[in-house]
Amino acid sequence: ILAPEEVQPSELLQLILRHKGALVVLAEAYFDASGTHGAAKDLCLGGYIFKKDDALAFDMAWREMLARYALPYFHMKECAHATGAFAHLGHDGCDLAAREAIGLIKKHAAQGIALSVDKSVAMALRKASPWMNEYSFIVGQVFYAVRDWAKANQLDGSVSCLFERGDVGAAQAVEDVNKKAAESILFSKQ
């Protein structure tokens, strides 16, 4: 698992990982969590899978969209409230930016994945799983979803999965994944 800020975005999309002596990263999946900090009732993890060529096209279109709106990044919480980096756009400009961002995702993403778990029942759910905490549990479920998507699409290669750095439980998730990596997905802790 690589944290996006560890590699420049253009390098990240062209990252090639080695698996069984062959270069085979055919898809990339990017995820972000909410509810990892504080007393949040639910933990949610969502993201998108991109086939490699679509990831490169998306990256270029996304960068162009950010430049048009003079944004250093896209954070929906700020966009929805016209705050932070989005304050200069006002509510109408934020609405246009959000619609364009959603359109780009719909155009380029192969699959969206979103999962949520009520933290009050997470302990019971984890008892029958190899995952050690709420975050690694939900990451594990995401890996199963990515694996199932790859199988359904007859993807003969690896999917590079990237998660935002700093989430509570991420270190345990990396450890769990490196111990119990799902069969057709390549994970790397570089």
Phi, psi and omega in degrees: 000124177253140173278133182306325182285355178280345182223143176297143184308316181294325176290322182301317181289340180256008181300130178240126180254147180269138179215118179054038176078359181242152176271109187215067169255108185257345179209158179229141180233135183237132186228153177219146182244157168223151181089013180277338183251154174070206186260031179302137181289323184241152172246127181236144177221126181216160178178192186226148172256134176237133168292150190309310182296323178291328178296319180293317178294320178298315181302315181294313181295323180294317179297320178296319179296315178300317180297318179301324181264006180054050180246136176281341182196174176238118179231111188300326180299318177290319181298314183298332184248006181052048179239175177057228182296346182262355186304322182293345182275337186068176185293321180293317178295322177295321178299316178297316180297317180296317180297319179293317179300314179297319178299319179295319178297313180298324181290321190254332184286139177278327184200140171256146178225130176217130179227150180219146176223136174285119185299335181289340178250359183299322180301314180295321179295324183287338184305324182264014183235165178277359187272141192265340179216175184302317182294313180293330176299310183289327174298318177301319179294322176297318179299320177297320179294319177296316178301315181296321177297315180299317178295314181297331180262012178050045179281115181258079183171202185248157173245123178273117183255128182235137183235151178295139180281149172101355179290137177298126181099352183296319180300318178294322179298317178300314179298313180298316181295317180294336176277323191231043185303132179296144193315309187255012183248135179265127177241142180222135175246085184266000000 
